[in-house]
Amino acid sequence: MPVLMEGLSRLEYRGYDSAGIALLRGKKLDVFKRCGRVAQLQTILPKRSAAVCGIGHTRWATHGEPSDENAHPHLDNAGEIALVHNGIIENAAEIKTFLEQLGHVFQSETDSEVLTVLIAHELREAGDHDLTGAVRRSLLRVAGTYGIAVLGKDFPDEMVVARNGSPVIIGIGDRETFVASDATALVPYTRQVIYLEDGEVARLTPSTHEVQDLQAVVADKPASTIDIEDMLVDLGGHEHFTRKEIFEQPEALLRVLRGRVDQRFNTAHFGGLNLDARQMMGFHRIKLLGCGSALISATIGASMIERLARLPADAESAAEFRYRNPIIDQTTLYIAVSQSGETHDTLAAVQEIQRKGGHVLGVVNVVGSSIARQCGAGIYLHAGPEIAVVSTKTFTNTLAALALFALYIGRMRDVAPAEGGRIIEALQALPAQVQQLIDRADEFEVVGRQYAEYDRAYFVGRCEGYGLAQEGALKLKEISYIHADAYPASELKHGPLALIDARTPTFVIIPDDDLQSKNLSTISEIRARKGPVIAIGQAATLGTEVDTYVQVPRSHPLLDPILLLIPLQFIAYHAAIARGCDVDKPRNLAKSVTVE
């Protein structure tokens, strides 16, 4: 029981609405579950238990509202099977109707309980006392995604786990076996892990593990070694992980740059692309894919690549891409961006590209994650563990990694050595410049608290500034629950201006570039409607009146977005604190979105 609770506590950062555990004690399954936080679950647990086998889960609602009944683990009608499940069973309604016609009843609204009852039904129908076989046969009947762990009261010291689209990691200990959806939960107990692939099932005992596919073909799965030091995290004296991770950005930037700057040829160097210069020159277009903050960073990255390398590049939602039956072009290089490396829609897009013969690289932060393993090549962000649900240092490192990639391709094509040298100089100065902004945290706190009283806000910018506006709006709405929308600054007068008033502040991203005069015109339009304006720019003075002006240092134009981003992170954080929000675990959100 202490091991289960420690594991659930380590995974709290991923976002959830309820928690529970099931303990196999003799031939009895004891289930304890509660809507709310892990700490609330702790209040209903016995002080001790003789169980040596158990499963636990923190649920993020997909089918059915957050409640004690819908919390995991789920039991079948007879209390013989217990199951925890990440993912979505898409044909749950059809299976549920089938089982109800056989007399089965259900206690929850979840698709996960349907799978539990189906496994129990298959076990009784076969009568062969084979829990693994019952799980396999059941999974052949379901459509959707799952990462599951199953216990049976008649199967002491045995657990069956399976994966399809949702991560499952087996930890190999000394006469003990562990399983988790995230290696973070395993680090106190083992460094040896096995990553299940889609369509694989494993039977676990304290001293053995056997992996097979859904047709019962046994697979030889060697263990990998995880770097425990990279996964050990604490608050480090900060009040929240969000704040800690904002403060960690200079060090994270140093890591993403380390070993990737080639000053001899004024270019970048990557060891994991598995593509030589001739192959890279064979690509005529670059398509970046992502979801959420990863999509926003991909959008800014595509602009970096196109501007510097003069190669057509664009970004698209991975979720939309996979469903529009895309044409996969052999001369297009695809890049999947996912900080967690587990985003289900992005993983599915990667698989679709590969099925159609396309070449795809991954840009991820987690070594051994599903997308990293599926791509087999790409760029690791080296940002270190990010515990808060919202992306901060991983977003910044993604921009830095894509800037390096833009330089790498640009030097093969149009970028002169002198320009490459200027970009490298700016890259090397970047960590110190970010630190200068972090040292001004108190200034940004004042801005965040000042605008926390508003219930809605706009963010606007042009070109890469629009991408920053999207990220600023997303951060504000994610953690402060202020309704925030982002628009290209030129689009404000085509509709959104109708909603500008004295209670609607607008955050304007205004780099000191050729478009500054146009951005100043946008500010004038807002102020004419009495809208408060918060400008984030680089010039010493703007030449027009605003309510709040935040000046940031200049860098190379390719890297300016990173410096313009930092105040937006602080503003969202402090607005959320002022409004009494749980900044590390915003409501309804999960860190790793492993469902559609």
N, C-alpha and C positions, 0 to 999 in steps of 0.2 A: 504493500500500500504506500509506504513512503516513496518508493521509486516512481510509482505512477503519479503521485502528487507533485513530486519534484519535476517530472517530465512535463506535466500540464502547466506548471508555473513557468517553465522555460519557454513554452510555446504561447504564452498569453499575448505576446506582441503581435501575433498573426491576426488577431481580431476574432471575436466570438461573442455569443450571446448566452450560452449555457455550458455546463460542464458535468461530467459524470464518470464513474468508474464501475466496472464489474469485476468481482473477485470470485475465483473458482476455489471453493473450500470443500475438500472431499468430493461429494457428488451434489454439491449445492452451489448455485450461482447467486451471489448477493450483489444487487445493483443499487447504487446510490447516485442520484443525479439531481441537479438543481438549476433552475434558470438564474442567470447572473454570473458573477465572477467565481473564480476558483476558490477564493477565500470563503464564499458562501457555501460552496460544496463541503469545505473542510468542517463546517459546523455540524453537519449531519453524519459524519463518518464515525465509526467506532474508534476507540482509542488504540486498539490493536487488532490484528487479524492473523490467523494462522495460514492464510492463503499464500501460496507460492507462485500463483499464476493469475494474471489479471490484465484487463485492457482499460484504457481511459480515452476521453475525447473532449475537446472543446468545439462546440458546434457553431457554425455560422449559418443562419437560417436560409434555406432555399424553398423547401416544402413545409408549410405550416409556420405559424408565428413562434417566437421564442416563448417557451413554457416548460414546466417540469415534464409534462407528458411527451413533448417533442424532443426533449434532450436525449442525448446518447449516454450510455449504450441502450440498445433495444433488445427486448426478449421476445421469443415467440410465445404463442398462446400457452404452451405447457411449461414454460420456463426452462426449456432444455438447451436453447441456443441463445448466446449473447453476441451482439455485433456492434462495432463502431464503423463509421463510413464517412469518408470525404468524397464529394462528387455529387452527381445527379443521375438518377435512374430515369431515363426519358420515357420508357414504356411502363412506368410504375402503375399507372391507372389500369392499363390492360391486365397486368399480372394480378393486381389487387382484385379486380372483378373475377378473374379465374379462381383465386384462392377463396374469395367470399362464397362463391358457388359451391365450394367444397366444405363450407362450414367454418372457415377460419374467421376470426374477428380481430379487429385492430384497435389499439388503444391510442394511437397518435395520428397525426395528419401527414407523416413523413414518408418519403419514398424509401428511406433506409429501413423502416420497420417492414415494409413489403419484402425487401430482400431477405431480411431475417426470417420471416415466416416461410418464404420460398425455400430457403436452405433447410429449414426444419422439415418441410414437406418432402423435399427430395431425399433427405436422410431416412425418413420413415418409409417412404415408398420403396427405396432400394433395399432396406433391411440388411445392409452389408456392413454396418458398423464402420463406415469409412467417411469421416468428416471431410477430408480433403476432396474425395470424389463428389460428395454432395455439394460442396462449394463450387467445384468445377462445372458440374452439370447445371447448377443454378445460373452461373455467370454466362453460360452459353445461351441462356434464354433472355438475358437482359441487354438493353441498349443504353449507352450512356457512359459516364465516367465513374470510376471508383478507385479508392484506396481503402481496403477493408481489413479488419482483424476480427476473427471469429473464435469464440470459445464454445465448447459443448460440455454439459455437466457429466456426460458419460465418457469424457476424454481427458482424464487428468494429465497434467503436465504436457498438454498439447495445445497449439494454437495454429490456425490457418490464416494466412494473409494473402492478398492478391492486389494487383494493380492494373488499371487501365486509365491513363490520362491524369492520375493523381499520385503524387510520389509516395513510395513505400521504401523504407530503408531498414535493413536488418543489421543489428549490431551483434557481433560475435564476442562473447565474454568467456571467462573461465568457468565452465560448467553452468553457464547461464546465457540466455539469448534474449535480445531486446528487439523491439521494432518501433519505428517512429515515422512520421511524415516529414521530419526535418532533423538533420544530423545534430542540431543544437541540443536536442533532448538526450542525445546519446553520449555526449562528450564526458560526463562524469564517470562513465562506466566502461567505455571501450574506445579504441581507435580503429578497430577492424570492422568494416561495414560492407554490405552487399546491397547494391541498388537493383531493385526489381525493375524489369522492363514491362511495357504494356503487354497484357495477355499472359503474364506469368503468375503462378500460384506457388506458395511455399508452405510446407509443413514444418513447424518449428517445435523442438523440445528443448529442455535446458542445455543439452549437449550436442544436438544434431540439427541440421537444416537440410531440407531437400527442396529444390526448385524444379518446377515442371511447367509446361504450357497447358492450355485448356484441353488439349488432347492427351494429356498425361505423359507426354514425352519429357523425360528428365533432362535438365540443362545443367551444364557445369559452370558454376558462377564463382569466379575467384573473388576474394575479398580485396577491398581497397583500404588504404590508410588515410584517415582524415587528419588534418592539422588542428589539433585541439586548441592550440594557442590562439588561432584565428577566430575561435568560436566562444572563448571565454569573455563574457561581457559583464559590466556593472555600470552604475550611474556615474562613477568617477567624481563624486561630489556635486553633480548637477541635480537639479530638481526633477528633470524629465529627460528621457532619452532623446526627444526631439531637440532640445537645447544642446545636449551633449554632442549629438551628431552634426548639428550646425557648427559647433565649435571645433569639431574634428576635421573640417574640410581642408585646411592647409596641409595637414599631415597626409590626408587621403590623396590630395593632388600630387604630393611628392611621390607617393607610391605608384600612381597611375603613369607618371612620367618616367619613373626610374627604369633605366635600361632601354628606353624607347626613343631616345633622342640621339641622332647620328650627326654630330657636329662636323665630321669630316666632309660629308656631302650635303650638309644642311637639310636633312630629311628626317623622317621617322623610321623606326625599325620595329617590326613585329615578328615574334617567334612562333606564333600560333595560327597564322593564316593558311599555311599549307598551299600557298600560291606564289609562283615566281613572277618576275616582272613581265615576262612574255604573256603569261596567263592573265595578269592584271590588265595589260594593254588590250587584251581581247574582249574586255567588257565595254560595251558602248552606253550602258545606262546602269544606274544604281537605284534600287528600291529598298527603302527601310520600312520595317513593320514593327508595331508595338501597340500597347494599350495604356491608357491613363498617362501618367507622367513619362513613361517610356516612349509613348507616341509623341508627346510634346518634344522631348529631347531628340527624337528621331527627326522631327520636322525641322528643328533648328540645325541638326547635323546635316540634313539633306541640303539645306541652304548653304552651309559651310562648304560642303563638297562641290556643289555646283559653282559657287563663286570662285573657289580657289583652283579646282581642277578643270573647270570649264567642261564638265561632264554632266549630262542630264541626270538629275537626282530628285526624288520625291519621297514622301512618307505617306503611309496609309495605315488605317486601323487594321490590325491583324484579324480582328473578329469579322470585319466587313470583307476583307480580302479573300478569306477562305470560302466565303459563301457566294461569291459572284462568279465562280468558275473562271478564275483568272487565266489568261494566256501566259504561260511560262516561257520566256525567251532565253535561249542559250547564251545570248550576248548581254544579258542582264545579271548583275551580281545582286543577290538578295541579302539583306542584313536584318536579323531578328534581334530586337532590343528588348531585354527584360531584366530588370535589376535582380529579381528573385531567381530568375531562371526556371520558374515553375508556372508562369502564366499560361493557363490552358489554351486560350484562343491563339496565343502566339506559337505555342508548341504545335497545335493543329495546323497552323499556317506553314510552319517549317516542314511538317510531314507532307502536306499537300505539294509544296514546291519540290521536295525530293522525289515524290511519286511521279512527278511530271518531268523529272530529269534536270531540274534547276540546281544551281550552286548557291548555297546559303551559308553565311557566317553568323555566329552568335556574338552579341555584346551583352555579357552578363556579369554579375558580381559574385555568384556563388559557384565555386569549383565543385564539380560533380552533380550539378543540378540537371534537371531533365533536358532543358534546352541546350545546355553546354554539351551534354553527352549525345544528344540527337544530331547537333550540327557537327561535332567532332573537330571544329576549327573556329577560330574567332579571336575576340579580344576580352580578356578578363579586366574588370574595373579596379580590382584591388582596393576597394573603399573600406574593407573591413565589415564586420557585422553591423547591420542596420536594424535596430529593434523597433523603433517607432514605425507606425503604420505608414505615415507619409514619407515620401522619398525626399531626402535633402542631400546628403553627401553623395549618394549614388547618382542622383540627377546631375550634380556638378561634375562628378568623375565621368559620367557618360558624355557630357559635352566636351570635356577635355580629351577623352579617348577618340571621339569622332573628329575633333580638330586635328589630332595627330594623324588620323586616317586620311583626312582631307589633305594634309601636308604630304603624306606618303604618296598618294595618287597624284597630287599636284606637281610634285617634283619629277614624276615620270612624264608629265605632259607639258604644262605651260609655265610653271613657276620657276623663275630664275633663282640661281643659288643665293643671290643677295637677299631676295625676298624670303626665301627659306630661312636664311640666317636671322632675319628680323622676327620671323614667327617663333623660331626657337628661343631667341632672347626673351620674347614676351611670355612664352610658355614657362621658362625658368623663373621669371619674375612673378608669375601668377600666385604661387602659394603665399608669398610675402604680402602681396596686394590684398588677397583675401583675408589674411590675418589683420591687416590694417582696418578692414571693414568690421571684422569681428570685435576688434578693440573699441569700436563705436557702438557696441550693443545697447548701451544705455540710451543713446540718441534714438535708435530705432524702436526701443521700448516705448518711448514717449509717443511716437507716431502711431504705433500699434494700439496703444491704450486710447489715444485720442479718437481713433475712428472705430473703436469697438462698439460704440453706442449706436452705430448705424445698422440697419437691417438689410441693406443691399448696396452693391458697389459695382462699378464697371472698371475694367482694365483694358487699355488700348495701347497699340504700338504698331509700327510698320516693319515689314520684313522680319528679321530675327526678333525685333521688338514685339511683334505680334505673338511669336512663340513664347516669349517671356511673359506677356500679358496672360496667355492661356495658363501658364504654370502659376503665376501669381494668383489668378482667380481660383484655380483648382485648390491651391494650398489654403486660401482663405475659407472657401466653402467647406473643405474637408474637415478642418479642425476647429473653426470658430462658428460654423453653421450660419455664417452671413451669406445671403444669396449673392453670388458674384458671377458675372458674365464677362467674357473677353471678346473683343472685336478688333479687326484691323482698324486703325485710326480713320482711314478713309471711308469706312462703312458706317461710322457713327451717324452721319447726316442722312443715311439711307434708311432710317427707321428707329434705331435705339435712342436717338436724340429726343424723341417724344417723351421719354421717361426721365430725362434729366431734370432735377429740381434741387432745392436746397438740402434735401435729405438723401441725395444720391451722390456720394463722392466718386470721383473717377481717378484712377491711378494711371498716369501717362508715362510710358517708357520712352525717353527722349535722348538717344545718343547724340553726341556732337558730330553729326555727319551731314551728308548732302540733303537729307530729308528733314533737318531740324526746323527749317522755316515752315514746312508743311505741318509738322507736329505743333508748332506754336499757333498756327491757324486753328488747329483742332482745339487747343486749349482755349482760344478766344471764343469759339463756338459754345464750349461748355460753360464758361464763365458768363456769357451773355444770357444763359438760362439759369444763372445763380447756382450752378453746380460747384461744390467744393472740388479743388484739383490738388492732387498730390503728384508731383513730378519727380521722377528718378532719372537723373541725367549726369552728364560729364562736364558741361561748361561751367565756368565760375559763376556766371549769371545767365539767366535765360532771356532777358530782354522783354519779358512779360510777367505780369503778376500771377502768382499761384498761392494757394493757401499754405502748402508745405513743399519745400524743395529739399531733396536728398541728393547730394553730389557724391559721385563715386570716382575713383581714379580711372585714367585712360589706360588702355592696353592696345594691342593690335586689334584692328576691327574684327578679325576673326574670333577673338577671345573676349571682346567687350561684353557679350551676353552673360558670361560667368560672373563678372563683377557687378553688372546691373541686377543680377538675380539675388545676391545675398541680402540686401535690404528687404526684398519681398518675403524671404523666408522668416526673418525676424518679425516683420510686421504681422504676418499671419499668426506666428507663435504667440506674440504678446496680446493680440486681439483675442485669441482663444483663451488665454489665461485671464484676461480682464472679464471675459464672459463666463468664467467658471467651468470651462469645458475640459474634458479628459483628452489632453492633446496627444498623448501617446497611443490611445486606443479610441479613436473617433467612432461614434455610433454607426452601425450598419456596414462597416468597412472591414476588410481583411487585408493583411500584408501580402500574402501570396494568394492570388485569385485562381484557384485550381478548378473552378467550375465555369461554365459558360454564363 
